[in-house]
Amino acid sequence: MQGSPREEGEPGREQEHARPGRQQGTRPRGWRHRSGGRRVALMQGAQSGEAGRQKVAPWGQWAGVPERVLRGAVAENADSLRRELSNLHLKEDRVKPDTNGTIVKSNENVEKTDEEEKEDRAAQSLLNKLIRSNLVDNTNQVEVLQRDPNSPLYSVKSFEELRLKPQLLQGVYAMGFNRPSKIQENALPMMLAEPPQNLIAQSQSGTGKTAAFVLAMLSQVEPLNRYPQCLCLSPTYELALQTGKVIEQMGKFYPELKLAYAVRGNKLERGQKISEQIVIGTPGTVLDWCSKLKFIDPKKIKVFVLDEADVMIATQGHQDQSIRIQRMLPKDCQMLLFSATFEDSVWKFARKVVPDPNIIKLKREEETLDTIKQYYVMCNNRDEKFQALCNLYGAITIAQAMIFCHTRKTAGWLAAELSKEGHQVALLSGEMMVEQRAAVIERFREGKEKVLVTTNVCARGIDVEQVSVVINFDLPVDKDGNPDNETYLHRIGRTGRFGKRGLAVNMVDSKHSMNILNRIQEHFNKKIDRLDTDDLDEIEKIAN
């Protein structure tokens, strides 16, 4: 697919660049202390008041949000990301699979709570893959549970120890891997053992997990045999293409190796047998290819990989389809399952799919909040929360901040209000295309915007060293209105990183939200102090 044309209404090159940040010492207009007292130093990077008067979007729920926030902010990096996605034949529309793997447009007009945003895990996983150019250091310790406790436990510190075929080792080094990552050190000896062993592994994006199972598949493929030997399930079309890209890169020194994508829209004639040695696709289409259409003989599959299991079970129908595919495979087929998280539902699913497994889990990270100062602010309504936010920014210097909202509607309103005051604001929410999200995050990382307003779509996996303050404009709750402690931890964990101290401020506007905050304090056994944003001296103290 060629590079996609610019959307109607998207700014051209002459509109792409955001207005320059204000000079040191100048103040955006309107940022006064609520009591009408002294005006104080504001956040670094805020813009001039004159620049705050700008064209706003007239459409839909984003009415009033400056177009620069919604479109211009992503334009600068969008071209390169568009090329990257176009190379993978991705769609411009944001998509999600139906139960048969069909690509369908999501309903952009439905108001999403942050609980619903959290369920959009497939898009978040793809986003993480796009914004990470290399492996990340994982601070979690790995816990290995072997199916045979008496068997010696092996790990490797170099790829040479694995005794790979020369073409494979060449492919590994060509991809830029110098030594195995933490997950690879423990997983590869099991996956490449003779006979091969089944594995359930917990691994997050950016840790080399995809390369590990691709290496396992390529190790067992016999390129001269022209039929499917390895089968990999991905929750979505886009994630399947991302995995396929890794297979193509690592296997490029096998000229006979071919890869087929079992995704809806890839039309083959009924009764046709495919000759590609590796098939990767979505569960609905793979099931059709194995059963109804007979494109694949499942009894010849040597390696079965189920990737992103936690994403898989969040998609209606994928869980049952995956189990049906697994039951068609021979008993000696190697089964590999990977998941970023292991809730009870994921664990039950994994044990159904992978018999007699070795298990690699990440030891639970200490829920330590010692490097983060936490406060709450009492307010009566949304406007008071915004004014408290103004007072907070008016009293302390903030390099960059992330502000979390419960719904995209609130996020859009808040981004508009902040932009009216002349601040460089980026907006990130779940209905944006993955391409746009990645561009927004890259601009924020580069410091081109100083404030990132977002829903839960950005709560995990995004590290920006300059973020010194996280603000919960709305406290995180689950679908039943109970405190979402895990999301709270991940939200405020965006600050206090890289050994630095961070600041988290929670906005409380009702008895219910106060109850939520109290339960969060109890869960983490950590007192959250009240902050009076009318007292500038008190605010200034929290920055020291």
Wavefront OBJ file of the C-alpha trace (Angstrom):
o trace
v 0.000 0.000 0.000
v 1.345 3.385 -0.902
v 1.532 6.184 1.594
v -1.965 7.239 2.553
v -3.183 10.666 1.422
v -3.643 13.384 3.978
v -7.099 13.436 5.519
v -9.419 16.218 4.489
v -8.913 19.086 6.863
v -5.525 17.874 8.052
v -3.007 20.718 8.008
v -0.400 20.865 5.305
v 3.282 21.461 5.935
v 2.792 25.159 6.314
v 0.517 24.502 9.313
v 2.405 21.692 10.978
v 4.667 23.494 13.364
v 3.302 24.414 16.769
v 3.740 27.963 17.946
v 7.000 28.558 19.738
v 6.977 28.361 23.508
v 6.930 31.554 25.493
v 10.162 33.115 26.587
v 11.297 32.861 30.178
v 9.477 35.362 32.333
v 6.428 35.955 30.120
v 3.014 34.831 31.345
v -0.019 33.407 29.571
v -3.015 35.609 30.164
v -5.748 34.529 32.507
v -3.707 32.396 34.888
v -4.451 34.264 38.069
v -4.728 32.969 41.575
v -8.374 32.314 42.430
v -8.397 34.878 45.224
v -7.358 37.584 42.786
v -4.004 38.038 44.499
v -0.517 38.023 43.074
v 0.217 36.474 39.735
v 3.062 33.983 40.013
v 5.542 32.160 37.803
v 3.929 29.628 35.505
v 4.888 26.359 33.907
v 7.906 26.336 31.661
v 7.029 26.240 27.987
v 3.633 27.980 28.249
v 2.788 30.206 25.352
v 1.874 33.852 25.002
v -1.702 34.914 25.574
v -2.063 36.335 22.077
v -1.232 32.942 20.644
v -4.048 31.444 22.703
v -6.621 32.953 20.335
v -6.636 30.288 17.671
v -8.916 28.404 15.372
v -10.926 25.698 17.118
v -12.554 22.548 15.832
v -16.317 22.942 15.305
v -17.065 19.257 15.050
v -18.696 16.773 17.406
v -17.565 16.225 20.959
v -14.284 18.026 20.233
v -16.056 21.353 19.652
v -13.903 24.102 21.076
v -10.680 22.120 21.056
v -8.012 23.971 19.051
v -7.249 22.242 15.770
v -3.539 22.454 16.572
v -4.160 20.260 19.592
v -6.081 17.675 17.586
v -4.245 17.655 14.279
v -1.305 19.976 14.016
v 0.271 18.365 17.051
v 0.581 15.043 15.282
v 1.416 16.241 11.795
v 5.169 16.618 12.141
v 5.796 12.964 12.922
v 2.776 11.589 11.096
v 4.465 11.229 7.726
v 7.197 8.908 8.983
v 4.709 6.885 11.030
v 2.356 6.733 8.078
v 5.141 5.329 5.948
v 5.934 2.748 8.644
v 2.313 1.643 8.841
v 1.862 1.738 5.071
v 4.800 -0.622 4.683
v 2.804 -3.046 6.817
v -0.333 -2.490 4.697
v -2.266 -1.045 7.620
v -5.539 0.778 7.244
v -5.937 4.492 7.887
v -9.141 3.827 9.794
v -8.880 2.777 13.397
v -10.082 -0.811 13.367
v -10.938 -3.711 15.556
v -11.695 -7.352 14.728
v -15.061 -8.992 14.929
v -15.377 -12.576 16.063
v -14.297 -13.853 12.641
v -11.260 -11.632 12.387
v -13.109 -9.201 10.106
v -11.823 -5.664 10.083
v -14.599 -3.269 11.094
v -14.599 0.393 11.954
v -15.186 1.278 15.552
v -17.985 3.637 16.507
v -16.223 6.939 17.036
v -19.286 8.673 18.458
v -19.735 6.443 21.500
v -18.603 8.070 24.726
v -16.001 5.831 26.360
v -15.217 5.608 30.034
v -11.642 4.859 30.984
v -12.716 1.294 31.857
v -13.676 0.821 28.211
v -10.441 2.479 27.126
v -8.529 -0.073 29.204
v -10.174 -2.910 27.291
v -8.781 -1.536 24.031
v -5.625 -3.518 24.675
v -4.896 -4.478 21.097
v -4.464 -0.862 20.019
v -2.318 -0.166 23.074
v -0.103 -3.149 22.300
v 0.389 -1.988 18.719
v 1.117 1.530 19.963
v 3.826 0.213 22.291
v 5.453 -1.646 19.404
v 5.472 1.454 17.220
v 6.922 3.893 19.741
v 9.714 1.581 20.892
v 12.688 1.431 18.582
v 14.704 -0.914 20.804
v 14.470 -3.174 23.816
v 13.686 -1.672 27.187
v 15.328 -2.577 30.450
v 12.898 -4.542 32.601
v 13.459 -4.138 36.318
v 11.210 -7.071 37.221
v 12.807 -10.307 38.382
v 11.873 -13.412 36.397
v 10.348 -16.409 38.179
v 10.704 -19.757 36.385
v 8.430 -22.702 37.215
v 9.517 -25.858 35.391
v 7.148 -28.680 34.543
v 9.818 -31.058 35.888
v 11.268 -29.537 39.096
v 14.125 -32.053 38.991
v 15.268 -30.937 35.562
v 18.300 -28.600 35.532
v 17.437 -24.960 34.878
v 19.396 -23.375 32.071
v 19.766 -19.754 31.053
v 22.008 -18.186 28.441
v 23.968 -14.954 28.271
v 24.776 -15.077 24.554
v 23.047 -16.289 21.396
v 26.073 -18.443 20.534
v 25.275 -20.661 23.530
v 22.017 -21.661 21.833
v 23.844 -23.356 18.941
v 21.550 -21.825 16.361
v 21.747 -22.562 12.665
v 24.161 -20.104 10.999
v 21.359 -18.466 8.985
v 19.378 -17.864 12.171
v 22.308 -16.445 14.106
v 23.004 -14.153 11.170
v 19.373 -13.002 11.222
v 19.485 -12.341 14.972
v 22.558 -10.129 14.678
v 21.190 -8.383 11.588
v 18.231 -7.269 13.723
v 20.587 -5.579 16.173
v 20.384 -8.094 19.035
v 23.772 -8.325 20.744
v 22.784 -10.436 23.736
v 19.557 -12.037 24.971
v 17.094 -9.946 26.959
v 15.975 -11.130 30.399
v 12.957 -13.005 29.039
v 15.067 -14.490 26.223
v 17.759 -15.714 28.636
v 15.259 -18.009 30.330
v 12.726 -18.743 27.594
v 14.996 -19.633 24.687
v 16.706 -22.677 26.304
v 13.246 -24.135 26.986
v 11.798 -23.297 23.584
v 14.845 -24.630 21.715
v 15.276 -27.775 23.841
v 15.166 -31.233 22.289
v 12.454 -32.344 22.433
v 10.822 -28.861 22.416
v 8.993 -27.860 25.581
v 5.698 -26.048 26.034
v 5.806 -22.604 27.609
v 3.519 -20.036 29.195
v 5.391 -16.756 29.582
v 4.613 -13.322 30.930
v 6.411 -10.623 29.020
v 5.658 -6.991 28.335
v 6.105 -5.023 25.147
v 9.673 -4.109 24.325
v 11.359 -7.030 26.106
v 12.206 -9.165 23.073
v 9.308 -11.573 23.450
v 8.307 -11.585 19.771
v 11.877 -12.245 18.648
v 12.046 -15.146 21.125
v 9.063 -17.062 19.768
v 9.983 -16.201 16.167
v 13.378 -17.772 16.845
v 11.627 -20.879 18.176
v 9.473 -21.150 15.050
v 12.356 -20.617 12.648
v 14.438 -23.215 14.486
v 11.908 -25.934 13.701
v 10.945 -24.934 10.174
v 12.234 -27.091 7.341
v 12.320 -24.553 4.485
v 12.335 -27.173 1.720
v 8.999 -28.596 2.913
v 6.295 -26.559 1.176
v 3.456 -26.687 3.682
v 2.559 -24.857 6.936
v 4.686 -26.009 9.868
v 4.305 -23.097 12.308
v 1.112 -21.301 13.253
v 0.911 -18.014 15.182
v -2.309 -16.398 16.405
v -2.550 -12.636 16.956
v -5.635 -10.764 18.200
v -5.750 -8.261 15.324
v -4.709 -7.793 11.726
v -2.250 -5.041 12.656
v -0.521 -7.071 15.366
v -0.254 -10.020 12.982
v 1.529 -7.789 10.481
v 3.903 -6.526 13.161
v 4.844 -10.099 14.078
v 5.191 -10.960 10.403
v 7.651 -8.126 10.000
v 9.880 -9.689 12.694
v 9.647 -13.102 11.006
v 10.662 -11.607 7.674
v 13.599 -9.750 9.221
v 14.936 -12.659 11.247
v 14.368 -15.199 8.489
v 15.764 -13.166 5.612
v 18.774 -15.481 5.256
v 16.391 -18.360 4.469
v 15.493 -17.583 0.824
v 13.102 -20.553 0.646
v 11.100 -19.408 3.682
v 7.635 -18.010 2.961
v 5.026 -16.423 5.224
v 1.239 -16.358 4.801
v -1.213 -14.010 6.545
v -4.476 -15.660 7.524
v -6.549 -12.516 7.857
v -9.973 -11.640 6.531
v -9.682 -10.323 3.002
v -6.837 -12.617 1.972
v -8.854 -14.621 -0.554
v -7.851 -18.136 -1.572
v -9.736 -20.634 -3.698
v -11.653 -23.325 -1.844
v -9.661 -26.541 -1.573
v -6.361 -24.816 -2.294
v -3.407 -25.861 -0.128
v -0.983 -23.140 0.852
v 2.751 -23.738 0.535
v 4.054 -21.143 3.004
v 5.877 -22.691 5.962
v 4.682 -20.130 8.546
v 1.122 -18.859 8.903
v 0.208 -15.937 11.119
v -3.304 -14.609 11.510
v -6.376 -13.856 13.569
v -8.275 -16.719 15.257
v -11.462 -16.514 13.180
v -9.715 -16.684 9.822
v -7.174 -19.291 10.948
v -10.020 -21.484 12.196
v -11.730 -21.211 8.804
v -8.492 -22.037 6.982
v -7.960 -25.124 9.157
v -11.517 -26.481 9.267
v -14.004 -25.259 6.674
v -11.673 -24.287 3.834
v -8.938 -26.904 4.438
v -6.124 -24.552 3.386
v -3.992 -25.781 6.296
v -3.463 -29.331 7.521
v -3.315 -28.727 11.307
v -1.820 -32.198 11.892
v 1.425 -31.031 10.264
v 1.914 -28.046 12.574
v 5.072 -28.317 14.697
v 4.902 -25.023 16.620
v 1.762 -23.207 17.784
v 2.154 -19.693 19.204
v -0.619 -17.725 20.860
v 0.525 -14.146 21.320
v -1.087 -11.401 23.426
v -3.330 -13.804 25.345
v -4.708 -11.056 27.578
v -5.732 -9.100 24.478
v -7.149 -12.256 22.913
v -9.605 -13.004 25.692
v -10.779 -9.378 25.752
v -12.081 -9.832 22.186
v -15.399 -11.630 21.873
v -15.082 -15.054 20.282
v -11.292 -15.223 20.106
v -10.930 -17.378 23.204
v -13.219 -20.172 21.964
v -11.757 -20.016 18.454
v -8.216 -20.341 19.799
v -9.136 -23.386 21.878
v -10.805 -25.038 18.861
v -7.664 -24.492 16.769
v -5.437 -25.915 19.505
v -7.535 -29.091 19.691
v -6.868 -29.803 15.993
v -3.100 -29.871 16.480
v -0.986 -33.012 17.038
v -0.082 -33.945 20.602
v 3.635 -33.433 19.981
v 3.119 -29.888 18.661
v 5.025 -27.327 20.721
v 2.635 -24.844 22.380
v 3.831 -21.351 23.320
v 1.612 -18.718 24.935
v 2.564 -15.147 25.836
v 0.714 -12.506 27.820
v 1.602 -9.145 29.336
v -0.656 -9.777 32.330
v -1.909 -12.860 34.151
v -5.303 -12.174 35.646
v -7.265 -15.271 36.677
v -9.154 -15.315 33.370
v -5.898 -15.243 31.385
v -4.407 -17.991 33.521
v -7.422 -20.291 33.051
v -7.295 -19.702 29.308
v -3.548 -20.380 29.173
v -3.874 -23.711 30.977
v -6.558 -24.816 28.501
v -4.360 -23.997 25.517
v -0.936 -25.136 26.763
v -0.706 -28.595 28.367
v 2.109 -29.520 30.737
v 3.861 -26.138 30.475
v 6.964 -24.507 31.807
v 6.040 -21.107 33.198
v 7.928 -17.834 33.223
v 6.362 -15.032 35.236
v 7.502 -11.591 36.247
v 7.720 -11.271 39.994
v 5.289 -8.614 41.072
v 6.973 -5.265 41.152
v 7.056 -3.709 44.586
v 4.120 -1.370 44.847
v 6.402 1.276 46.176
v 5.392 4.906 45.940
v 8.238 6.168 48.082
v 9.666 8.412 45.364
v 6.314 10.093 44.684
v 4.732 12.813 46.824
v 0.947 12.380 46.788
v -1.659 15.031 47.544
v -5.351 15.618 47.039
v -7.331 18.799 46.445
v -10.956 19.291 47.572
v -13.240 20.864 44.962
v -16.981 21.106 44.359
v -17.193 20.784 40.591
v -15.266 20.615 37.340
v -14.662 24.347 37.123
v -13.165 24.408 40.608
v -10.897 21.524 39.657
v -9.688 23.490 36.658
v -9.069 26.580 38.783
v -7.136 24.486 41.316
v -5.076 23.207 38.413
v -4.368 26.793 37.353
v -3.285 27.688 40.875
v -1.013 24.665 41.042
v 0.712 25.557 37.791
v 0.880 29.144 38.905
v 2.949 28.341 41.963
v 5.492 25.768 40.830
v 7.683 25.189 37.793
v 6.823 22.017 35.920
v 8.877 20.637 33.059
v 6.136 18.365 31.720
v 2.892 17.036 33.157
v 0.377 14.302 32.412
v -3.275 14.848 33.305
v -5.651 11.862 33.401
v -9.400 12.155 32.807
v -12.206 9.612 33.093
v -13.775 10.242 29.680
v -12.652 11.579 26.344
v -15.282 14.326 26.639
v -13.653 15.668 29.803
v -10.216 15.300 28.238
v -11.303 17.322 25.200
v -12.824 20.057 27.357
v -9.749 20.293 29.566
v -7.360 20.387 26.595
v -9.400 23.230 25.112
v -9.384 25.230 28.361
v -5.649 24.799 28.840
v -4.972 25.767 25.249
v -7.098 28.904 25.607
v -4.730 29.967 28.346
v -1.860 29.741 25.869
v -0.303 26.461 26.913
v 1.236 23.828 24.668
v -1.214 20.964 25.112
v -1.318 17.500 23.556
v -4.488 15.425 23.618
v -4.451 11.624 23.615
v -7.499 9.371 23.726
v -8.694 6.014 22.514
v -10.618 7.002 19.391
v -7.470 8.381 17.756
v -5.788 6.176 15.177
v -2.749 4.346 16.491
v -0.614 6.325 14.055
v -1.858 9.604 15.551
v -1.328 8.407 19.112
v 2.264 7.436 18.373
v 2.958 10.844 16.817
v 1.460 12.676 19.813
v 3.591 10.659 22.236
v 6.757 11.278 20.240
v 6.120 15.045 20.208
v 5.506 14.990 23.957
v 8.720 13.048 24.517
v 10.590 15.613 22.462
v 9.177 18.421 24.614
v 7.149 20.051 21.856
v 4.108 19.943 24.124
v 4.408 20.475 27.858
v 1.046 19.096 28.983
v -0.417 15.752 27.912
v -4.138 15.361 28.630
v -5.229 11.759 28.282
v -7.572 8.976 29.281
v -6.310 5.562 30.369
v -4.957 4.891 26.904
v -1.642 6.345 28.098
v -1.499 4.919 31.613
v 0.986 2.156 30.858
v 4.299 1.691 29.217
v 5.196 5.242 28.221
v 8.307 6.635 29.854
v 9.038 10.346 29.547
v 11.955 11.408 31.696
v 10.846 15.042 31.957
v 7.420 14.262 33.464
v 7.566 15.667 36.977
v 3.853 15.934 37.805
v 0.891 13.605 37.281
v -2.595 14.938 37.948
v -5.641 12.728 38.342
v -8.300 15.183 37.202
v -10.632 12.223 37.745
v -9.722 9.343 40.053
v -9.522 5.936 38.344
v -12.486 3.630 38.948
v -13.540 0.320 37.437
v -16.813 -0.374 35.648
v -18.574 -0.896 38.996
v -17.386 2.426 40.407
v -14.806 0.884 42.734
v -11.247 2.210 42.990
v -8.956 0.867 40.276
v -5.778 0.544 42.315
v -3.683 -0.950 39.534
v -4.532 1.899 37.176
v -3.789 4.415 39.934
v -0.354 2.875 40.389
v 0.369 2.948 36.675
v -0.898 6.504 36.315
v 1.176 8.095 39.037
v 4.048 5.817 38.071
v 4.541 8.046 35.030
v 6.393 10.365 37.414
v 9.085 9.499 39.943
v 10.942 7.511 37.298
v 14.633 7.194 36.504
v 15.536 7.739 40.154
v 13.867 11.149 40.335
v 11.237 12.347 42.776
v 7.753 12.903 41.428
v 4.539 14.674 42.385
v 0.995 13.294 42.069
v -2.089 15.434 42.708
v -5.609 13.981 42.926
v -8.725 16.086 42.339
v -11.617 15.174 44.662
v -15.041 16.688 43.929
v -17.602 14.589 45.847
v -18.148 12.313 48.827
v -17.920 9.359 46.466
v -14.535 10.396 45.085
v -13.307 11.051 48.635
v -14.334 7.506 49.509
v -12.439 6.246 46.451
v -9.341 8.133 47.562
v -9.579 6.744 51.108
v -9.754 3.200 49.758
v -6.727 3.850 47.546
v -4.821 5.063 50.625
v -5.783 1.904 52.495
v -4.741 -0.356 49.619
v -1.253 1.127 49.335
v -0.955 1.876 53.055
v 0.194 5.328 52.083
v -1.218 8.572 53.463
v -2.231 11.159 50.864
v -2.111 14.667 52.314
v -4.595 17.413 51.582
v -3.328 20.395 49.605
v -4.925 23.837 49.785
v -4.454 25.395 46.365
v -5.593 28.782 47.715
v -2.400 28.890 49.777
v 0.445 29.689 47.399
v 3.076 29.272 50.077
v 1.834 25.761 50.806
v 1.887 24.871 47.107
v 5.421 26.167 46.732
v 6.567 23.907 49.591
v 5.506 20.719 47.808
v 7.926 21.422 44.977
v 10.917 21.407 47.337
l 1 2 3 4 5 6 7 8 9 10 11 12 13 14 15 16 17 18 19 20 21 22 23 24 25 26 27 28 29 30 31 32 33 34 35 36 37 38 39 40 41 42 43 44 45 46 47 48 49 50 51 52 53 54 55 56 57 58 59 60 61 62 63 64 65 66 67 68 69 70 71 72 73 74 75 76 77 78 79 80 81 82 83 84 85 86 87 88 89 90 91 92 93 94 95 96 97 98 99 100 101 102 103 104 105 106 107 108 109 110 111 112 113 114 115 116 117 118 119 120 121 122 123 124 125 126 127 128 129 130 131 132 133 134 135 136 137 138 139 140 141 142 143 144 145 146 147 148 149 150 151 152 153 154 155 156 157 158 159 160 161 162 163 164 165 166 167 168 169 170 171 172 173 174 175 176 177 178 179 180 181 182 183 184 185 186 187 188 189 190 191 192 193 194 195 196 197 198 199 200 201 202 203 204 205 206 207 208 209 210 211 212 213 214 215 216 217 218 219 220 221 222 223 224 225 226 227 228 229 230 231 232 233 234 235 236 237 238 239 240 241 242 243 244 245 246 247 248 249 250 251 252 253 254 255 256 257 258 259 260 261 262 263 264 265 266 267 268 269 270 271 272 273 274 275 276 277 278 279 280 281 282 283 284 285 286 287 288 289 290 291 292 293 294 295 296 297 298 299 300 301 302 303 304 305 306 307 308 309 310 311 312 313 314 315 316 317 318 319 320 321 322 323 324 325 326 327 328 329 330 331 332 333 334 335 336 337 338 339 340 341 342 343 344 345 346 347 348 349 350 351 352 353 354 355 356 357 358 359 360 361 362 363 364 365 366 367 368 369 370 371 372 373 374 375 376 377 378 379 380 381 382 383 384 385 386 387 388 389 390 391 392 393 394 395 396 397 398 399 400 401 402 403 404 405 406 407 408 409 410 411 412 413 414 415 416 417 418 419 420 421 422 423 424 425 426 427 428 429 430 431 432 433 434 435 436 437 438 439 440 441 442 443 444 445 446 447 448 449 450 451 452 453 454 455 456 457 458 459 460 461 462 463 464 465 466 467 468 469 470 471 472 473 474 475 476 477 478 479 480 481 482 483 484 485 486 487 488 489 490 491 492 493 494 495 496 497 498 499 500 501 502 503 504 505 506 507 508 509 510 511 512 513 514 515 516 517 518 519 520 521 522 523 524 525 526 527 528 529 530 531 532 533 534 535 536 537 538 539 540 541 542 543 544
